[in-house]
Amino acid sequence: MPWEVRQGVGADPRGRGRCKALSGTSQAPRRARKRAEGTASSNVFSMFDQSQIQEFKEAFTIMDQNRDGFIDKEDLRDTFAALGRINVKNEELEAMVKEAPGPINFTVFLTMFGEKLKGTDPEETILHAFKVFDTEGKGFVKADVIKEKLMTQADRFSEEEVKQMFAAFPPDVCGNLDYRNLCYVITHGEEKD
């Protein structure tokens, strides 16, 4: 789903252990890991602080295009279109909606985020994965190296998935990716000050 965070490093809409979030919305909130086991009920609000809940509410409101209090397939289609992705397949939208236990109101939306965030790898684990490619210890890796590894190793990314990641975290003019900031955003949901 465009709002979900999956286990592990990077962005993968196929659900194989990676992180993805809507442009313009906050990603993995800081306190999400502290969430207790449970279902969609009012206690889901205790896992986030007020500012995080407000950010999620804003994201929900943006996605609820028809303003009926629920996110459905048409809302997702409209949200993707607003983000420039107009050829989303019906099957993809149906799969997203089916991930929810029922109609997606704000409480379900928040619960789904919490459940997805719970599985995100610790920042140190993600940093160590990138450090393998940072032989000089500068905090940067060549974007072309990361692209090649993401597309040829383990849970392979598609060209489009790599483009999406680099759109969210563009390399600098020298082609370097600041993986420390990327790891921080994946695990904390906001850029370092």
Secondary structure, DSSP 8 states (H G I E B T S, - for coil): -TT-B-SSSS--TT-SS-B---TTS--S-GGGGG--S--SSGGGGGGS-HHHHHHHHHHHHHH-TT-SSSB-HHHHHHHHHHTT-----HHHHHHHHHTSSSSB-HHHHHHHHHHHHHT---HHHHHHHHHTT-TT-SSEEEHHHHHHHHHHSSS---HHHHHHHHHHS---TTSEEEHHHHHHHHHHSS---
